[in-house]
Amino acid sequence: MKDRQIGALPVLEGDRVAGIFTERDVMCRVVAAGRDPGHTLVAEVMSTELIVVDVNESYEACLSQMRRAGVRHILVLSADHLVGILSLRDLLALDANEKEEAIKLLNAYVHYIPVDLTRPKAPHH
């Protein structure tokens, strides 16, 4: 996980998602519990209460679900098969980009001064 800078990994039993193993699991259930990392099985310390979303959910719905559950990673399923994992960082970056685009459009709208076509033009001398 460290070498690939990954904060969480899904744990599969065949095609079924059995859990998620996160940095928090390592710190709380291995290190803080005084367990030997070399002899601790992932199955013993992974999180099994999974927060999942369908692949067609909006990023806002994913963010909302993550906030309610107090998690930083969410599993993405399609027809009950794992297709990906999203981090809070991924979703916050997308949210910031969306808001930045909206702000640019609103600023352009507010600062746009249309030509008044009803006012007669001043004569040229």
Secondary structure, 3 states (H helix, E strand, C coil): CCCCCCCEEEEEECCEEEEEEEHHHHHHHHHCCCCCHHHCCHHHHCECCCCEEECCCCHHHHHHHHHHHCCCEEEEEECCEEEEEEEHHHHHHHHHHHHHHHHHHHHHHHHCCCCCCCCCCCCCC
